[in-house]
Amino acid sequence: MYLVKTPKFIQGLFPNYVWRVPNQKKVLYLTFDDGPNENITPWVLDQLAQFNAKATFFCVGKQIDANPEIYQKVKSSGHSVANHSFTHLNGWSSENITYFHDVRQGATRAKSELFRPPYGHLKVKQAQFLQRHYQIIMWDVMSGDFDESIDADQVTSNVINHATGGSIIVFHDTLKAFPRLEKALPAILSYFNHLGYRFETLAEEKFKVTQSKAMYA
C-alpha cells in the first residue's frame, strides 16, 4: 500500500523532512531510487539527456560498489547522487544501531548529506538521530513504477495528475520498475517539457543540516 500523492497533513506531521521544494513554479525534481543498475541506469541517463533534464539518484551503497563506472557516469552527466543506505534496510524492522551503521556505510559511498530512507520507513528514534547528521528527503509524488499490478499508462497518470511546481517525484532505476518506466518516463518528460517545466537536481546546497555533518567521513 502506498500513496501516490503525499497528503499535506502527513507532510505537516514531519516538518523536518523535505517533501517538496517550495516556491518553484515550473521546476520538478525527479529522483531515482535503488540503483545504480547496469542495465537500467544508462537508459535513464539517455532519456534525461534528450530533455536536458537533471535528476537526483538515491543510490544503494552495495549497488555503487557493484557498478562504479555507471555511478561515475551519473555524476559526470551532471546529476546529483544521494544516500539510500547500503543494503536497503527497512528501518521499521531493523535495530537502531544496525540501521545507523547501514546508513553511514551508504553515505561513505555516495558522499552525500541527503538521505532517503528505504520504503520511507523510519522509527522515531532513528529519525531523531539521523536528522542531526543528514537532511532526510521524502517525496511529494510516488510514481508507482515498482507496482506490478498497474501499467505504464497508470504510472504516467500518477505523475501527470499529481505533480506541481516544486514536486519531488520518485522513480526507480531497477529491473522491477523498467516494464512501466520504459514507457512512462519518456511520456512524463515530454509532457512537462512541453508545458515549459525544468527538471533540476536536489543539490545539497538547497538544504541545511545544522548540526554534525561528518557521518560519511
Rosetta silent file (secondary structure, phi, psi, omega in degrees, C-alpha in Angstrom):
SEQUENCE: MYLVKTPKFIQGLFPNYVWRVPNQKKVLYLTFDDGPNENITPWVLDQLAQFNAKATFFCVGKQIDANPEIYQKVKSSGHSVANHSFTHLNGWSSENITYFHDVRQGATRAKSELFRPPYGHLKVKQAQFLQRHYQIIMWDVMSGDFDESIDADQVTSNVINHATGGSIIVFHDTLKAFPRLEKALPAILSYFNHLGYRFETLAEEKFKVTQSKAMYA
SCORE:     score description
SCORE:     0.000 S_00000001
   1 L     0.000  130.807  177.638    0.000    0.000    0.000 S_00000001
   2 L  -148.947  158.859  178.264    1.345    3.420   -0.939 S_00000001
   3 L  -102.234  129.219  177.506    0.018    6.907   -1.552 S_00000001
   4 L   -67.823  -44.903  178.573    0.606    8.469   -4.968 S_00000001
   5 E  -112.150  121.543  179.612    0.277   11.982   -3.531 S_00000001
   6 L   -72.936  116.723 -177.215    1.620   12.558   -0.044 S_00000001
   7 L   -60.856  149.954 -178.859   -1.155   14.394    1.830 S_00000001
   8 H   -63.204  -30.314 -178.601   -0.313   17.760    3.318 S_00000001
   9 H   -69.324  -32.648  175.754   -1.311   16.588    6.796 S_00000001
  10 H   -69.984  -42.389  176.655    1.332   13.843    6.650 S_00000001
  11 H   -59.122  -38.425 -179.688    3.912   16.338    5.456 S_00000001
  12 H   -68.968  -26.008  177.931    2.910   18.558    8.362 S_00000001
  13 H   -70.707  -22.915 -177.664    3.450   15.757   10.879 S_00000001
  14 L  -129.546   69.183 -172.714    7.112   15.565    9.855 S_00000001
  15 L   -68.457  -16.796  179.595    8.140   19.147    9.129 S_00000001
  16 L   -83.973   -8.802  173.288   11.860   18.397    9.357 S_00000001
  17 L   -85.690  153.012  174.362   11.675   16.095    6.346 S_00000001
  18 E   -95.741  117.605 -179.933   11.841   17.558    2.846 S_00000001
  19 L  -103.751  -31.927  179.606    8.703   16.613    0.914 S_00000001
  20 E  -157.845  169.161  178.829    8.850   19.199   -1.866 S_00000001
  21 L  -106.844  112.573 -173.775   10.802   22.339   -2.736 S_00000001
  22 L   -69.882  157.568  172.099    8.605   25.397   -2.129 S_00000001
  23 L    63.084   30.164  176.005    8.174   28.373   -4.423 S_00000001
  24 L  -113.548   95.055 -168.169    9.315   26.565   -7.572 S_00000001
  25 L   -68.365  -41.404 -179.123    6.588   27.351  -10.075 S_00000001
  26 L  -132.372   47.959  176.135    7.817   25.394  -13.100 S_00000001
  27 E  -129.762  133.489  174.767   10.520   23.167  -11.694 S_00000001
  28 E  -119.605  152.441 -177.858   10.225   19.457  -10.936 S_00000001
  29 E  -119.514   97.926  178.218   12.644   17.246   -9.037 S_00000001
  30 E   -81.421  133.697  177.437   12.895   13.761  -10.485 S_00000001
  31 E  -128.469  148.243 -179.036   14.510   11.190   -8.218 S_00000001
  32 E  -128.059  122.057 -176.252   15.547    7.603   -8.908 S_00000001
  33 E  -102.227  153.726  164.287   15.908    5.083   -6.090 S_00000001
  34 L    85.626   -4.029  177.251   17.729    1.767   -5.636 S_00000001
  35 L   -89.298 -163.774    3.102   20.406    1.992   -8.354 S_00000001
  36 L   -78.444  148.828  179.925   22.755    2.270   -9.989 S_00000001
  37 L  -117.696  134.353 -173.416   21.773   -0.660  -12.173 S_00000001
  38 L   -63.419  -26.544 -178.526   23.988   -1.788  -15.041 S_00000001
  39 L   -96.732  -38.781 -169.873   21.070   -2.213  -17.429 S_00000001
  40 H   -92.735  -41.394 -174.830   18.547    0.430  -16.416 S_00000001
  41 H   -59.556  -44.397  177.112   20.533    3.442  -15.204 S_00000001
  42 H   -59.460  -37.053  176.887   22.300    4.104  -18.560 S_00000001
  43 H   -63.822  -43.931  177.854   18.913    4.037  -20.275 S_00000001
  44 H   -58.951  -43.935  179.817   17.526    6.528  -17.739 S_00000001
  45 H   -60.655  -39.378  178.375   20.503    8.814  -18.349 S_00000001
  46 H   -64.180  -42.221  179.220   19.842    8.712  -22.091 S_00000001
  47 H   -63.840  -43.945  179.896   16.177    9.635  -21.599 S_00000001
  48 H   -62.686  -40.076 -177.419   17.049   12.530  -19.308 S_00000001
  49 H   -63.010  -33.010 -179.421   19.668   13.827  -21.742 S_00000001
  50 H   -62.814  -23.164 -178.427   17.093   14.095  -24.526 S_00000001
  51 L  -115.759   14.386 -176.674   15.244   16.722  -22.488 S_00000001
  52 L    50.220   39.132 -176.789   18.272   18.339  -20.844 S_00000001
  53 L   -96.159  137.804  174.334   16.772   17.089  -17.589 S_00000001
  54 L  -109.788  150.189 -176.179   18.757   16.695  -14.385 S_00000001
  55 E  -143.204  171.902  177.429   17.776   14.332  -11.595 S_00000001
  56 E  -117.024  127.549 -178.436   18.871   13.055   -8.208 S_00000001
  57 E  -105.520  112.362  176.620   19.820    9.404   -7.830 S_00000001
  58 E   -86.815  100.110 -168.170   19.341    7.964   -4.342 S_00000001
  59 E   -93.004  143.229  172.139   21.880    5.183   -4.576 S_00000001
  60 L   -86.826  129.938 -173.275   22.179    1.986   -2.578 S_00000001
  61 H   -55.479  -42.475 -178.734   25.772    1.603   -1.410 S_00000001
  62 H   -67.700  -26.305  175.457   26.184   -2.005   -2.465 S_00000001
  63 H   -74.336  -32.814  173.539   24.941   -1.055   -5.938 S_00000001
  64 H   -63.374  -44.248  179.030   27.582    1.674   -6.124 S_00000001
  65 H   -62.083  -36.870 -176.879   30.216   -0.929   -5.254 S_00000001
  66 H   -78.486  -24.362 -174.309   28.852   -3.281   -7.919 S_00000001
  67 L  -134.526   58.474 -173.719   28.578   -0.614  -10.648 S_00000001
  68 H   -63.029  -34.462 -178.452   31.270    2.026  -10.055 S_00000001
  69 H   -69.342  -38.482  178.124   31.557    3.081  -13.707 S_00000001
  70 H   -68.366  -39.517  176.930   27.822    3.678  -14.019 S_00000001
  71 H   -58.529  -44.972  178.771   27.853    5.580  -10.751 S_00000001
  72 H   -65.755  -33.840  178.253   30.592    7.842  -12.084 S_00000001
  73 H   -66.117  -37.904  175.761   28.638    8.321  -15.317 S_00000001
  74 H   -56.287  -48.318 -177.878   25.638    9.533  -13.303 S_00000001
  75 H   -68.138  -43.960 -177.039   27.823   12.167  -11.667 S_00000001
  76 H   -69.382  -17.549  177.559   29.716   13.154  -14.804 S_00000001
  77 L   -84.480    1.826  175.062   26.391   13.663  -16.614 S_00000001
  78 L    92.423   11.084  178.064   25.547   16.483  -14.205 S_00000001
  79 L   -92.044  163.381  175.632   23.129   14.662  -11.938 S_00000001
  80 E   -95.538  149.594  173.512   23.198   14.586   -8.140 S_00000001
  81 E  -118.824  148.361 -178.290   23.778   11.460   -6.100 S_00000001
  82 E  -147.510  173.720 -169.699   22.479   10.877   -2.590 S_00000001
  83 E   -93.132  129.692  175.616   22.311    8.167    0.058 S_00000001
  84 L  -125.565   31.410 -178.388   19.674    5.415    0.103 S_00000001
  85 L    79.488  177.293 -178.864   21.505    3.261    2.702 S_00000001
  86 L   -93.209  -40.508 -176.620   23.999    0.482    1.990 S_00000001
  87 L  -122.529   11.640  177.916   21.783   -2.615    1.840 S_00000001
  88 L    65.113   45.553  177.314   18.272   -1.092    1.592 S_00000001
  89 L   -70.979  147.634  172.816   17.250   -1.954    5.143 S_00000001
  90 L   -89.067  116.498 -177.007   13.728   -1.272    6.342 S_00000001
  91 H   -59.584  -34.274 -177.876   14.008    0.999    9.388 S_00000001
  92 H   -65.093  -27.961 -176.773   10.802   -0.317   10.925 S_00000001
  93 H  -110.937   17.505 -177.361   12.171   -3.857   11.136 S_00000001
  94 L  -118.923  144.193  170.654   15.804   -3.012   11.971 S_00000001
  95 L   -65.130  144.710 -173.534   17.630   -2.466   15.239 S_00000001
  96 H   -57.996  -47.771 -176.681   18.682    1.152   15.536 S_00000001
  97 H   -63.813  -41.978  177.329   22.444    0.591   15.728 S_00000001
  98 H   -60.387  -42.719 -178.820   22.361   -1.796   12.784 S_00000001
  99 H   -66.229  -45.576  179.748   20.341    0.708   10.802 S_00000001
 100 H   -59.270  -41.538 -179.726   22.603    3.653   11.641 S_00000001
 101 H   -63.700  -40.904 -179.382   25.652    1.654   10.570 S_00000001
 102 H   -66.107  -41.262  178.112   23.985    0.748    7.270 S_00000001
 103 H   -63.724  -42.491 -179.226   23.045    4.377    6.589 S_00000001
 104 H   -66.066  -39.839  175.680   26.558    5.528    7.337 S_00000001
 105 H   -58.702  -41.613  176.908   28.031    2.899    5.023 S_00000001
 106 H   -62.284  -39.841 -179.115   25.744    4.178    2.288 S_00000001
 107 H   -67.022  -33.007  177.940   26.838    7.735    2.958 S_00000001
 108 H   -65.651  -28.256  178.810   30.507    6.803    2.635 S_00000001
 109 H   -81.700  -46.213 -175.783   29.767    5.581   -0.882 S_00000001
 110 H   -82.609  -17.011 -178.324   27.507    8.418   -2.039 S_00000001
 111 L    51.650   51.325 -174.798   29.411   11.145   -0.161 S_00000001
 112 L  -138.332  145.949  174.339   26.158   12.946    0.479 S_00000001
 113 L   -92.676   -0.605  175.567   24.330   14.524    3.388 S_00000001
 114 E   -92.341  129.988 -177.028   20.996   13.861    1.685 S_00000001
 115 E  -133.767  130.578  171.610   19.352   10.622    2.820 S_00000001
 116 L  -114.472  119.226  179.763   16.147    8.928    1.737 S_00000001
 117 L   -68.778  133.300  174.757   15.107    6.012    3.974 S_00000001
 118 H   -53.152  135.239 -178.636   14.206    2.845    2.048 S_00000001
 119 H    66.616   -0.795 -174.449   10.413    2.485    1.848 S_00000001
 120 H    71.718   18.632 -173.284   10.196    5.845    3.655 S_00000001
 121 L  -100.269  119.943  175.576   10.242    3.889    6.917 S_00000001
 122 L  -140.638  136.207  168.816   11.888    5.348    9.999 S_00000001
 123 L   -75.610  160.727 -178.468   11.295    4.815   13.709 S_00000001
 124 H   -57.596  -47.935 -178.774   11.070    7.944   15.835 S_00000001
 125 H   -64.542  -35.885  176.749   14.467    7.371   17.469 S_00000001
 126 H   -63.610  -46.554 -179.982   16.051    6.698   14.104 S_00000001
 127 H   -62.419  -42.991 -178.522   14.690    9.917   12.678 S_00000001
 128 H   -60.881  -41.170  179.964   15.784   11.936   15.696 S_00000001
 129 H   -72.017  -48.654 -173.909   19.351   10.668   15.414 S_00000001
 130 H   -66.469  -30.696  179.958   19.692   10.816   11.635 S_00000001
 131 L   -65.481  -18.819  177.461   18.321   14.358   11.402 S_00000001
 132 L   -76.508  -14.911 -173.672   21.374   15.540   13.340 S_00000001
 133 L  -124.253  -21.387 -175.564   23.629   14.337   10.536 S_00000001
 134 L  -136.441  158.351  168.138   21.608   14.220    7.330 S_00000001
 135 E   -93.671  120.122 -177.645   18.803   16.008    5.545 S_00000001
 136 E   -85.602  121.270 -176.861   16.002   13.475    5.165 S_00000001
 137 E  -107.189  119.178  175.154   14.428   13.671    1.712 S_00000001
 138 L  -104.414 -133.122 -178.139   10.991   12.164    1.197 S_00000001
 139 L  -161.700  159.401  177.189    8.642   12.902   -1.726 S_00000001
 140 L   -99.372  -34.855 -177.326    5.524   14.658   -2.873 S_00000001
 141 E  -133.893  127.960  174.370    4.584   12.194   -5.654 S_00000001
 142 E  -103.107  117.719 -175.439    5.182    8.438   -5.859 S_00000001
 143 L   -65.936  -31.611 -176.216    5.066    7.279   -9.478 S_00000001
 144 L    80.351   15.711 -177.479    4.243    3.670   -8.588 S_00000001
 145 L   -62.389  -22.182  178.539    6.635    2.354  -11.259 S_00000001
 146 L   -79.623  -11.563 -171.749    7.595   -0.531   -8.948 S_00000001
 147 L   -83.277  107.632 -176.153    3.959   -1.665   -8.687 S_00000001
 148 L   -74.126   -5.922  179.489    3.476   -4.733  -10.880 S_00000001
 149 L   -88.652   -5.235  178.157   -0.314   -4.502  -10.544 S_00000001
 150 L  -120.899  167.996 -179.814   -0.502   -1.329  -12.680 S_00000001
 151 L  -108.756  178.853 -176.245    0.674   -0.474  -16.186 S_00000001
 152 H   -63.225  -34.198  179.262    2.833    2.269  -17.652 S_00000001
 153 H   -63.547  -37.417  178.959   -0.176    4.426  -18.512 S_00000001
 154 H   -69.176  -38.859  176.141   -1.218    4.469  -14.861 S_00000001
 155 H   -59.953  -45.511  178.362    2.305    5.421  -13.785 S_00000001
 156 H   -59.316  -45.872  179.054    2.219    8.271  -16.295 S_00000001
 157 H   -64.042  -38.459  178.802   -1.163    9.415  -14.999 S_00000001
 158 H   -54.592  -43.465 -176.796    0.022    9.203  -11.397 S_00000001
 159 H   -79.688  -48.387 -176.733    2.722   11.762  -12.098 S_00000001
 160 H   -60.942  -37.591 -175.590    0.933   13.999  -14.602 S_00000001
 161 H   -82.448  -13.096 -173.870   -2.182   14.291  -12.428 S_00000001
 162 H  -123.332  -20.308 -178.165   -0.401   14.976   -9.141 S_00000001
 163 L   -78.476  137.265  174.148    2.918   16.754   -9.785 S_00000001
 164 L  -133.910  171.619 -178.830    3.024   20.520   -9.431 S_00000001
 165 L   -51.993  127.151 -178.705    5.844   23.035   -9.347 S_00000001
 166 L    94.817   -5.494 -178.496    8.324   22.022   -6.651 S_00000001
 167 E   -65.469  140.189  169.239    7.223   18.385   -6.504 S_00000001
 168 E  -101.056  120.978 -171.111    9.770   15.722   -5.630 S_00000001
 169 E  -115.523  134.366 -178.419    8.861   12.640   -7.686 S_00000001
 170 E  -101.572  126.727  166.395   10.044    9.075   -7.049 S_00000001
 171 E  -123.722  177.693  178.333   11.014    6.631   -9.781 S_00000001
 172 E  -135.053  127.538  175.173   13.235    3.540   -9.587 S_00000001
 173 L   -93.749   70.700 -176.150   16.126    2.650  -11.911 S_00000001
 174 L  -133.983  160.934  176.807   15.611   -1.068  -11.373 S_00000001
 175 L   -62.615  -36.904 -178.965   14.703   -4.137  -13.407 S_00000001
 176 L   -62.650  -39.810 -176.472   11.454   -4.484  -11.462 S_00000001
 177 L   -81.863  -22.073 -168.050   10.294   -0.986  -12.406 S_00000001
 178 H   -58.557  -37.928  179.342   11.507   -0.985  -16.001 S_00000001
 179 H   -55.653  -27.592  177.086    8.436   -2.572  -17.680 S_00000001
 180 H   -96.936  -37.899 -178.400    6.483    0.525  -16.621 S_00000001
 181 H   -63.501  -33.783 -174.775    9.315    3.066  -16.581 S_00000001
 182 H   -56.996  -39.068  178.676   10.239    2.346  -20.196 S_00000001
 183 H   -93.256  -37.236 -172.694    7.059    3.957  -21.486 S_00000001
 184 H   -71.514  -42.607 -174.552    6.182    6.268  -18.597 S_00000001
 185 H   -62.875  -49.060  177.467    9.428    8.202  -18.185 S_00000001
 186 H   -60.375  -37.391  179.920    9.667    9.482  -21.797 S_00000001
 187 H   -65.029  -41.823 -179.609    5.971   10.387  -21.732 S_00000001
 188 H   -67.910  -44.228  177.828    6.314   12.309  -18.470 S_00000001
 189 H   -59.858  -44.727 -179.168    9.443   14.138  -19.611 S_00000001
 190 H   -64.948  -43.853 -177.571    7.788   15.106  -22.879 S_00000001
 191 H   -60.160  -51.436 -176.771    4.547   16.249  -21.235 S_00000001
 192 H   -75.249  -29.067  175.809    6.145   18.578  -18.706 S_00000001
 193 H   -62.612  -42.231  179.228    8.798   19.768  -21.140 S_00000001
 194 H   -67.014  -23.360  176.941    6.064   20.974  -23.485 S_00000001
 195 L   -86.138   -0.224  176.534    4.491   22.842  -20.569 S_00000001
 196 L    89.420   15.226  179.084    7.750   24.706  -20.002 S_00000001
 197 L   -79.479  151.736  169.519    8.923   22.891  -16.874 S_00000001
 198 E  -107.705  155.241  177.938   12.583   22.414  -15.952 S_00000001
 199 E  -118.764  115.035 -174.164   13.961   19.335  -14.216 S_00000001
 200 L  -120.836  166.388 -179.985   16.582   20.119  -11.599 S_00000001
 201 L   -88.170  158.869  170.902   18.628   18.256   -9.012 S_00000001
 202 L   -89.805   70.601 -178.680   18.205   18.282   -5.267 S_00000001
 203 L   -65.007  146.513 -175.248   21.661   19.727   -4.778 S_00000001
 204 H   -60.217  -28.950 -177.377   22.897   19.711   -1.201 S_00000001
 205 H   -68.205  -11.769  176.865   23.251   23.476   -1.108 S_00000001
 206 H   -72.172  -17.022 -172.233   19.450   23.753   -1.235 S_00000001
 207 L  -128.129  160.402  179.917   19.282   22.387    2.288 S_00000001
 208 L  -127.894  121.666  171.054   20.980   22.976    5.594 S_00000001
 209 L  -100.028  111.586 -163.716   21.898   20.294    8.089 S_00000001
 210 L   -80.838  -18.768 -178.781   22.515   22.413   11.128 S_00000001
 211 L  -109.473 -151.396 -175.455   24.430   20.014   13.357 S_00000001
 212 L   -56.231  133.355 -176.266   27.218   17.451   12.827 S_00000001
 213 L  -128.248   22.477 -174.295   27.507   16.543    9.153 S_00000001
 214 L  -101.560   26.785 -172.747   30.582   14.322    9.086 S_00000001
 215 L   -75.185   -6.295  174.692   28.808   10.975    9.133 S_00000001
 216 L  -108.242    7.162 -179.361   30.303    9.866    5.825 S_00000001
 217 L   -70.344    0.000    0.000   33.883   10.789    6.745 S_00000001
